[in-house]
Amino acid sequence: MATVVMEQIGRLFINAQQLRQIPQLLESAFPTLPCTVKVSDVPWVFRERHILTGYRQPDQSWRYYFLTLFQRHNETLNVWTHLLAALIILVKWQEISETVDFLRDPHAQPLFIVLLAAFTYLSFSALAHLLSAKSELSCYTFYFLDYVGVAVYQYGSALAHYYYAIEKEWHTRVQGLFLPTAAFLAWLTCFGCCYGKYASPEIPKFALKLFQVVPSALAYCLDISPVVHRIYSCYQEGCSDPIVVYHFYHVLFFLISAYFFCCPHPESLFPGKCDFIGQGHQIFHVFVVVCTLTQIEALRTDFTERRPLYERLHGDLAHDAVALFIFTACCSALTAFYVRKRVRASIHEKEE
């Protein structure tokens, strides 16, 4: 009996020794990363207004930038907010697919597209914030990819709002014009953002924001119009639709996120104090994620409860809308590729 007890104690001692080795194993698996640097130590293309520290060193290996997912730097929260949101979208996608036949039900295709678009823009944004610090070309490349994701999400949202959230009166006014215009404005947003970043060395920051914000604002005004009309009509008639509350908060969260995207607060008031946490762009990320999740929940409920209305309004529109989605995504990707080609040529000229 004593021998058995001693053997058990010996095993526990060995296991305790193995547990002590875990930190060393983790340290070898995740080697010490180079320290972050100040704004003066990185090229201008990586610099953000009022952010003075926490920049990652350029010209490191790709492995280094992937490992910075677990490092404290001034993009950490920007990466994780959209990465976690993309994973939540995947979970919701799986949950919805258990009750919705995306393949055989044509009226479910707009719901599939908005889920795909949401996952696309969130994952592309996370990649941009994670990997753009490698080089000047990488910075342009990954943010152009981010802009393609934004364009895809704009059209996906416009389609879903038009298909599920629209009222008959607004449908009568915009039928035939809404989706083509939404597709054009989504592409224009991608072009404006790509060109604005490409021309950023030669134009002031204010003009750069105009290239990014004006096309996006025009697109949003159109894309959200079915939702705003529905909210207005509902409250005018004494609203009893609980889903309208979701749509209202979806709009509210977007407007708050848009403010923080356009205005660098609070870091402009406290330069150097919000380098790691508290940046306006981080707050923008949080609110746009909440906005997206609220939007998905509202559209999911509309898909279930408003089927008689949208079947009567749209007929077999879904197939054409899907084709327009693919066309918009391809045009945006080609635009980003073309502008990247111009950027690459410009960088090579400077190096020569």
C-alpha positions in Angstrom: 0.0 0.0 0.0 2.8 2.4 0.9 4.5 1.6 -2.4 1.3 2.6 -4.3 1.0 5.8 -2.4 4.6 6.7 -3.1 4.1 6.0 -6.8 1.1 8.3 -6.9 3.1 11.1 -5.1 5.9 10.6 -7.5 3.5 11.0 -10.5 2.1 14.2 -8.9 5.6 15.5 -8.4 6.4 14.8 -12.1 3.1 16.5 -13.2 4.0 19.5 -11.0 7.4 19.8 -12.7 5.7 19.6 -16.1 3.3 22.4 -15.1 6.2 24.6 -14.2 7.6 24.1 -17.7 4.5 25.4 -19.3 5.5 29.1 -19.2 8.9 28.2 -20.8 7.1 26.2 -23.5 4.8 29.1 -24.2 7.7 31.5 -24.3 9.5 29.4 -26.9 6.3 29.1 -28.9 5.7 32.8 -28.7 9.1 34.4 -28.7 9.7 37.9 -27.3 8.6 40.4 -29.8 10.4 43.7 -30.6 9.1 46.6 -28.5 6.8 49.1 -30.0 8.2 52.5 -31.0 7.3 56.1 -31.0 5.6 58.0 -33.9 8.9 59.6 -34.9 10.4 56.1 -35.5 8.0 55.0 -38.2 7.4 56.4 -41.8 4.6 58.9 -42.2 2.3 56.4 -43.9 1.9 54.6 -40.6 1.3 57.7 -38.4 -2.0 58.5 -36.9 -2.9 61.9 -35.6 -2.5 62.4 -31.8 -1.2 58.8 -31.4 2.4 59.2 -30.2 3.5 55.7 -29.1 2.6 52.0 -29.6 3.7 51.7 -33.2 5.0 48.3 -34.5 8.3 48.3 -36.2 8.1 48.0 -40.0 10.0 45.5 -42.2 9.7 42.5 -39.9 8.6 39.0 -40.8 5.0 38.1 -41.5 5.2 35.8 -38.5 6.0 38.8 -36.3 2.8 40.7 -37.4 0.6 37.7 -36.9 2.0 37.3 -33.4 1.3 40.9 -32.6 -2.3 39.8 -32.3 -1.2 39.0 -28.7 1.0 42.1 -28.2 0.0 45.4 -26.7 0.2 48.1 -29.4 -1.9 50.9 -30.7 -3.9 48.6 -33.1 -4.6 45.7 -30.7 -8.1 46.7 -29.8 -8.9 47.6 -33.4 -7.9 44.1 -34.4 -9.7 42.3 -31.7 -13.0 44.2 -31.8 -13.6 43.2 -35.4 -12.0 39.8 -35.2 -14.4 38.8 -32.3 -17.3 40.3 -34.1 -16.5 38.3 -37.3 -16.5 35.1 -35.1 -19.9 36.1 -33.6 -21.3 36.5 -37.2 -20.1 33.0 -38.0 -21.9 31.6 -35.0 -25.1 33.5 -35.9 -24.7 32.3 -39.5 -24.5 28.7 -38.2 -27.5 29.2 -35.9 -29.7 30.8 -38.7 -28.7 28.1 -41.2 -30.3 25.4 -38.9 -33.8 26.9 -39.6 -33.3 28.7 -43.0 -32.6 26.9 -46.3 -30.2 29.4 -48.0 -29.8 27.1 -51.0 -33.4 26.3 -51.9 -35.2 29.4 -50.7 -34.6 32.3 -53.0 -36.0 34.8 -50.5 -33.3 33.8 -48.0 -30.5 34.8 -50.4 -30.5 38.5 -49.3 -30.1 37.4 -45.7 -27.2 35.1 -46.7 -25.6 38.1 -48.6 -25.8 40.5 -45.6 -24.3 37.8 -43.3 -21.5 37.2 -45.9 -21.0 40.9 -46.3 -20.8 41.5 -42.5 -18.3 38.8 -42.1 -16.3 40.1 -45.1 -16.0 43.7 -43.9 -15.2 42.6 -40.3 -12.5 40.1 -41.2 -10.9 42.4 -43.9 -10.8 45.2 -41.3 -9.1 43.0 -38.7 -6.5 41.9 -41.3 -5.9 45.5 -42.3 -5.2 46.6 -38.7 -3.1 43.5 -38.0 -0.9 43.3 -41.1 -0.7 46.8 -42.6 2.4 47.8 -40.5 4.8 45.5 -42.4 5.6 48.0 -45.2 4.3 50.9 -47.1 2.9 48.7 -49.9 1.3 46.4 -47.3 -0.3 49.4 -45.6 -2.0 50.4 -48.9 -2.8 46.8 -49.9 -4.6 45.8 -46.8 -6.5 49.0 -46.4 -7.6 48.8 -50.0 -8.8 45.3 -49.1 -10.6 46.9 -46.1 -12.3 49.3 -48.5 -13.5 46.5 -50.7 -15.1 44.9 -47.6 -16.8 48.2 -46.8 -18.3 48.4 -50.3 -19.5 44.8 -50.1 -21.1 45.5 -46.8 -22.8 48.7 -48.0 -24.5 46.9 -50.9 -25.3 43.8 -48.8 -27.0 46.1 -46.2 -28.9 48.0 -48.9 -30.2 44.8 -50.4 -31.3 43.4 -47.1 -33.0 46.7 -46.1 -34.8 46.9 -49.4 -35.8 43.3 -49.4 -37.0 42.8 -45.8 -37.4 46.1 -44.0 -39.1 48.2 -46.7 -42.7 49.3 -46.6 -45.0 49.2 -49.6 -45.2 53.0 -50.0 -41.4 53.5 -50.1 -41.0 50.5 -52.4 -43.4 52.1 -54.9 -41.2 55.3 -54.9 -37.7 53.7 -55.3 -38.5 50.5 -57.2 -36.2 49.9 -60.1 -33.6 52.6 -59.0 -32.7 51.6 -55.5 -30.4 48.6 -56.0 -28.5 49.8 -59.1 -27.9 53.2 -57.3 -26.8 51.3 -54.1 -24.4 49.3 -56.2 -22.9 52.3 -57.8 -22.5 54.2 -54.5 -20.9 51.2 -52.9 -18.3 51.1 -55.7 -17.9 54.9 -55.5 -17.1 54.5 -51.8 -14.4 52.0 -52.5 -13.0 54.2 -55.3 -13.1 57.3 -53.1 -11.4 55.6 -50.1 -8.7 54.0 -52.3 -7.9 57.1 -54.3 -8.0 59.3 -51.1 -5.4 57.0 -49.4 -3.3 56.9 -52.6 -3.3 60.7 -53.0 -3.0 61.3 -49.2 0.7 62.6 -49.5 -0.5 65.4 -51.8 -3.8 66.3 -50.2 -4.6 67.6 -46.6 -6.2 65.3 -44.1 -9.5 67.1 -44.4 -9.7 66.4 -48.2 -8.8 62.8 -47.4 -11.8 62.5 -45.1 -14.0 64.0 -47.8 -12.9 61.3 -50.2 -13.8 58.7 -47.6 -16.9 60.2 -46.0 -18.9 61.9 -48.7 -19.5 58.7 -50.9 -20.1 56.7 -47.7 -22.6 59.3 -46.5 -24.5 59.3 -49.8 -24.6 55.5 -49.8 -25.8 55.4 -46.3 -28.6 57.9 -46.9 -29.9 55.7 -49.7 -29.2 52.3 -48.0 -30.9 53.2 -44.7 -33.9 55.0 -46.3 -36.2 51.9 -46.2 -35.5 51.6 -42.5 -35.9 55.3 -41.7 -39.2 55.4 -43.6 -40.4 52.4 -41.7 -39.5 53.9 -38.4 -41.2 57.2 -39.3 -44.3 55.5 -40.6 -44.6 53.3 -37.5 -44.3 56.0 -34.9 -46.6 58.3 -36.9 -49.3 55.6 -36.7 -48.6 54.7 -33.0 -45.9 52.1 -33.3 -46.7 48.5 -32.1 -43.9 46.7 -34.1 -41.2 45.6 -31.6 -38.7 45.1 -34.4 -38.7 48.8 -35.2 -37.0 49.3 -31.9 -34.1 47.2 -33.2 -33.9 49.2 -36.4 -34.0 52.5 -34.4 -31.0 51.4 -32.3 -29.3 50.1 -35.4 -29.5 53.6 -36.9 -28.5 55.3 -33.6 -25.4 53.1 -33.1 -24.3 53.8 -36.7 -24.6 57.6 -36.3 -22.5 57.5 -33.1 -19.9 55.3 -34.8 -19.8 57.7 -37.7 -19.1 60.6 -35.4 -16.1 58.9 -33.9 -14.9 57.9 -37.3 -14.9 61.5 -38.5 -13.7 63.2 -35.4 -10.5 62.0 -33.6 -11.9 62.2 -30.1 -10.8 61.9 -27.3 -7.2 61.5 -28.5 -7.2 65.0 -30.0 -8.0 66.4 -26.5 -5.4 64.2 -24.7 -2.5 63.5 -27.2 -0.5 60.5 -26.2 -3.0 59.5 -23.5 -5.1 57.2 -25.7 -2.4 55.5 -27.6 -3.4 52.0 -26.5 -7.0 52.3 -25.3 -9.6 55.0 -25.8 -8.9 56.1 -29.4 -11.8 57.4 -31.4 -11.3 54.7 -34.0 -11.6 52.0 -31.3 -14.8 53.6 -30.1 -16.0 53.6 -33.7 -15.2 49.9 -34.0 -17.2 49.1 -30.9 -20.3 51.0 -32.0 -20.2 49.7 -35.6 -20.0 46.2 -34.3 -23.0 46.7 -32.0 -24.8 48.4 -35.0 -24.1 45.4 -37.2 -25.2 42.8 -34.7 -28.4 44.8 -34.0 -29.0 45.1 -37.7 -28.6 41.3 -38.3 -31.0 40.5 -35.5 -33.6 42.9 -36.9 -33.3 41.6 -40.4 -33.4 38.0 -39.2 -36.8 38.7 -37.5 -38.1 40.6 -40.5 -37.2 37.6 -42.7 -39.4 35.4 -40.6 -42.3 37.7 -39.8 -42.7 39.8 -43.0 -42.6 37.0 -45.5 -46.0 37.6 -47.0 -45.2 41.2 -47.7 -41.7 40.8 -49.3 -42.8 37.8 -51.4 -45.6 40.0 -52.8 -43.3 43.0 -53.4 -40.2 41.4 -54.8 -41.3 38.2 -56.6 -38.1 36.7 -58.2 -35.9 39.8 -57.6 -33.5 37.8 -55.4 -31.5 36.2 -58.3 -30.9 39.6 -60.0 -29.9 41.1 -56.7 -27.3 38.4 -56.1 -25.9 38.9 -59.5 -25.6 42.6 -58.9 -23.8 41.9 -55.5 -21.2 39.7 -57.3 -20.8 42.5 -60.0 -20.3 45.2 -57.3 -17.8 43.0 -55.4 -15.8 42.3 -58.6 -15.8 46.0 -59.6 -14.6 47.1 -56.2 -11.9 44.5 -56.1 -10.6 45.5 -59.6 -10.6 49.1 -58.6 -8.6 48.3 -55.5 -6.2 46.2 -57.5 -5.7 49.0 -60.1 -5.0 51.7 -57.5 -2.6 49.3 -55.7 -0.8 48.9 -59.0 -0.4 52.7 -59.2 0.9 52.8 -55.6 3.4 50.0 -56.3 4.8 51.9 -59.3 5.0 55.1 -57.3 6.9 53.3 -54.5 9.4 51.8 -57.0 10.0 55.3 -58.5 10.8 56.7 -55.1 13.2 53.8 -54.4 15.1 54.4 -57.7 
